[in-house]
Amino acid sequence: MNRKISYTTIFAIIITVFLVLLCFVLYYPTGKQESPPMGYAPLRDDELAAHFKPVFDCPTEFGPILAVYYRAAIDDSGIIHIAYHPLWERERNNAKGIGPFLSRILYTGGLSLQGLMFGPGDIEAVALAIDPVGWKVVEIDYETAADYNPSAFSVKHKAVSLTGSFA
């Protein structure tokens, strides 16, 4: 039996795959998280956050930092946790090659999947743990690029956690 697949069937399959991918892109990264996590109480202290705010040194091709937001909490042992979120207007890989081209067309420009998934701009995070006894930073957490390759489509991140006593 010789069966032909009609153009309507092919079109329906393509639309279905597109809709499934669109649902994944829009809903998967925005799952509800408990905020704050168990064992933490929210904290609002603008003066404390301003005092410990790190200096962000970034490449000029990403443009200036538009704002630095923070979220703070105190854990059951009294340690204060502040996460700083610098916000850039854009993140765009202008390197040559097919990977950066696809990234510009699909992720940061063109379809703007980055904006659909995460909202406007590019936001990162640096988290500090502060011991109120002596007001010292005892832990710094952030992400950095793992094996950065400007010719790649995307950047893989690795978490970095530093512990000690930081001035």
ROTOR-735344 format. One record per residue (C-alpha): x, y, z. Coordinates in pm, whole numbers, plus 50000, padded with zeros to 5 digits. Layout:
# ROTOR-735344
- X  Y  Z
...
//
This chain:
# ROTOR-735344
- 50000  50000  50000
- 50153  50329  49888
- 50057  50622  50114
- 50132  50982  50048
- 50158  51229  50330
- 49965  51541  50237
- 50097  51892  50276
- 49823  51954  50531
- 49953  51671  50749
- 50312  51798  50726
- 50194  52151  50806
- 49994  52024  51106
- 50299  51834  51237
- 50521  52142  51203
- 50265  52364  51380
- 50225  52108  51660
- 50601  52083  51715
- 50628  52462  51712
- 50349  52500  51970
- 50503  52236  52198
- 50840  52412  52180
- 50676  52748  52241
- 50499  52615  52552
- 50828  52473  52678
- 51013  52802  52620
- 50742  53011  52784
- 50649  52797  53084
- 50938  52568  53179
- 51189  52832  53298
- 50924  53024  53491
- 50812  52749  53727
- 50696  52863  54069
- 50965  52857  54336
- 50915  52897  54707
- 51031  53245  54801
- 51197  53271  55039
- 51306  52909  55086
- 51235  52733  55413
- 51469  52847  55689
- 51497  53201  55551
- 51305  53516  55639
- 51283  53804  55389
- 51483  54114  55473
- 51460  54468  55336
- 51754  54694  55424
- 51854  54930  55142
- 52137  55085  55344
- 52294  54745  55419
- 52253  54635  55056
- 52416  54957  54932
- 52705  54914  55176
- 52791  54563  55053
- 52702  54614  54684
- 52988  54480  54470
- 53150  54679  54189
- 53052  54532  53852
- 53323  54563  53587
- 53184  54455  53252
- 53270  54476  52881
- 53155  54792  52704
- 52993  54596  52418
- 52709  54494  52654
- 52636  54858  52728
- 52612  55017  53070
- 52441  54850  53363
- 52091  55000  53377
- 52019  54906  53738
- 52130  54679  54020
- 51847  54508  54207
- 51881  54305  54524
- 51695  54045  54726
- 51786  53975  55085
- 51702  53722  55352
- 51829  53611  55688
- 51869  53243  55767
- 51794  53060  56092
- 52157  53095  56208
- 52153  53475  56163
- 52360  53492  55843
- 52235  53761  55603
- 52215  53664  55235
- 52200  53933  54967
- 52175  53854  54597
- 52259  54143  54364
- 52115  54142  54013
- 52280  54382  53764
- 52060  54448  53460
- 52199  54517  53113
- 51991  54641  52823
- 52115  54363  52598
- 52341  54062  52563
- 52454  53997  52209
- 52735  53784  52067
- 52872  53976  51767
- 53140  53716  51685
- 53155  53569  51335
- 53029  53219  51263
- 52710  53016  51237
- 52669  52972  51616
- 52671  53345  51699
- 52453  53415  51391
- 52190  53166  51510
- 52210  53312  51861
- 52146  53662  51728
- 51859  53547  51504
- 51685  53316  51752
- 51784  53415  52105
- 51887  53780  52147
- 51736  53927  51829
- 51492  53815  51563
- 51261  53580  51754
- 51392  53724  52085
- 51353  53399  52277
- 51567  53548  52555
- 51306  53819  52612
- 51021  53567  52605
- 51196  53338  52852
- 51348  53588  53095
- 51192  53929  53028
- 51355  54244  52894
- 51730  54287  52929
- 51994  54051  53057
- 52021  53990  53428
- 52285  53803  53624
- 52340  53745  53996
- 52610  53770  54259
- 52518  53647  54607
- 52690  53737  54933
- 52655  53577  55275
- 52729  53824  55554
- 52802  53735  55915
- 52653  54011  56133
- 52918  53938  56397
- 53194  54163  56264
- 52995  54240  55945
- 53220  54032  55722
- 53132  53867  55393
- 53183  53493  55450
- 53066  53355  55115
- 53042  53477  54755
- 52843  53286  54492
- 52819  53366  54121
- 52825  53208  53777
- 53088  53243  53509
- 53132  53107  53160
- 53272  52753  53146
- 53516  52711  52856
- 53389  53024  52681
- 53391  53001  52303
- 53267  53314  52120
- 53197  53100  51810
- 52946  52879  51996
- 52567  52924  51988
- 52535  52943  52365
- 52743  52978  52678
- 52761  52705  52939
- 52779  52839  53292
- 52953  52704  53598
- 52873  52800  53953
- 53153  52946  54164
- 53138  52956  54542
- 53410  53122  54748
- 53419  53090  55125
- 53637  53268  55376
- 53648  53614  55527
- 53632  53890  55267
- 53681  54258  55344
//
